[in-house]
Amino acid sequence: KTKVSDLDAQINKEYLIAGDSLGEVTIWDLKFGTLIKSFNHLKADILALAVNAKYDTLYATGVDSRVISITLQTDSETGYADWVLSSIYRGQSHDIKSLVLLSPTTLLSGGVTTDICIYKLQDGGRFKD
């Protein structure tokens, strides 16, 4: 967990976000080489990652055609922040190979079917129903 006051300086320089062939998204602390958090909500190869401009929300997708949203949430009592899964959405029927965050409220995905899917986002990076 990271103190919120330290967050802006650390998120750009000290975290590595990776996706693997097992569908796991991992967030690493580069300074110490330690795993901070992992998410295994995708069931196959991760092919694309996207991060918002504030570096507090990330999106991952791949072969299972679901897109997950992971956000950095702050505990108001302790002041510490932790990465949590915020939502999952299936917008396409086949492998998704790319993600582009156009704005804080619009995410695009493209895949093997050549369809482009537009996802509307709420504040906090969650998918709108």
C-alpha positions in Angstrom: 0.0 0.0 0.0 1.1 3.5 -0.7 0.5 6.8 1.1 -1.6 9.0 -1.1 0.7 12.0 -0.7 3.5 9.9 -2.2 1.4 8.5 -5.0 2.0 11.0 -7.8 5.7 10.7 -7.6 5.7 6.9 -7.3 3.1 5.8 -9.9 5.1 6.9 -12.9 8.6 5.9 -11.7 8.2 3.0 -9.4 5.4 0.8 -10.7 5.5 -1.7 -13.6 2.2 -3.1 -14.8 2.3 -6.3 -16.8 -0.1 -8.8 -18.3 0.9 -12.4 -19.0 -0.2 -15.5 -21.0 -2.2 -16.9 -18.1 -4.5 -13.8 -18.0 -2.9 -12.3 -14.9 -2.3 -8.6 -14.5 0.5 -7.8 -12.0 1.6 -4.6 -10.5 5.3 -4.4 -9.4 7.3 -2.1 -7.2 10.4 -1.3 -9.3 12.4 0.1 -6.4 12.3 -3.2 -4.4 11.5 -5.6 -7.2 8.4 -6.9 -5.3 5.0 -7.8 -6.4 2.4 -5.4 -5.0 -0.8 -6.9 -6.4 -2.0 -9.4 -8.9 -5.4 -9.9 -10.6 -6.5 -13.1 -12.3 -9.9 -12.2 -13.7 -9.0 -12.8 -17.3 -8.8 -16.4 -18.4 -6.2 -16.3 -21.3 -3.4 -14.2 -22.8 -3.4 -10.5 -22.1 -2.9 -8.7 -25.3 -3.4 -5.0 -24.4 -3.1 -2.6 -21.4 -4.1 1.0 -21.1 -3.6 3.5 -18.3 -5.5 6.8 -17.7 -3.7 10.1 -17.6 -3.8 10.3 -13.8 -2.2 6.8 -13.5 -5.0 5.7 -11.1 -7.0 3.4 -13.4 -5.8 0.7 -15.8 -7.6 -1.5 -18.3 -6.5 -4.9 -19.5 -7.9 -7.3 -22.1 -7.0 -10.1 -24.4 -8.0 -13.5 -25.8 -11.0 -14.0 -23.6 -12.5 -10.7 -24.9 -13.3 -9.3 -21.6 -12.0 -5.9 -20.4 -11.2 -5.3 -16.8 -10.9 -2.0 -15.0 -8.5 -1.8 -12.0 -8.4 1.4 -9.9 -6.3 2.8 -7.2 -8.6 3.5 -4.3 -7.8 5.4 -1.2 -8.9 4.5 2.4 -10.1 7.8 3.8 -9.2 6.8 7.4 -5.7 5.5 6.9 -4.7 7.6 3.8 -3.3 4.5 2.1 -4.1 3.5 -1.5 -4.6 0.0 -2.9 -5.3 -1.4 -6.4 -8.7 -3.0 -6.6 -10.8 -4.6 -9.4 -13.5 -2.1 -10.2 -15.4 -3.7 -13.1 -15.5 -6.3 -15.9 -17.2 -5.9 -19.3 -17.4 -8.0 -22.4 -17.9 -5.8 -25.4 -16.6 -8.0 -28.2 -17.0 -11.7 -29.1 -13.4 -12.5 -30.0 -9.8 -11.7 -29.1 -9.2 -8.0 -28.3 -5.8 -6.8 -29.5 -5.8 -3.1 -28.7 -7.1 -0.6 -26.2 -7.1 3.2 -26.6 -8.3 5.6 -23.9 -9.7 8.6 -25.8 -10.8 10.5 -22.8 -11.6 9.9 -19.1 -15.1 8.7 -20.3 -14.3 6.8 -23.5 -12.3 3.6 -24.1 -12.0 1.9 -27.5 -11.1 -1.7 -28.2 -10.2 -3.4 -31.5 -9.7 -7.1 -32.2 -9.6 -9.9 -34.6 -13.1 -9.4 -35.9 -12.1 -5.8 -37.1 -15.0 -4.4 -35.0 -14.3 -1.3 -32.9 -16.1 -1.3 -29.6 -16.7 1.9 -27.6 -17.0 1.7 -23.8 -18.5 4.6 -21.9 -16.9 5.0 -18.5 -18.1 6.5 -15.2 -16.0 8.6 -12.8 -13.5 6.2 -11.2 -13.0 4.2 -14.4 -15.9 1.8 -14.0 -17.9 0.8 -17.1 -21.3 2.3 -17.5 -24.1 -0.3 -17.6 
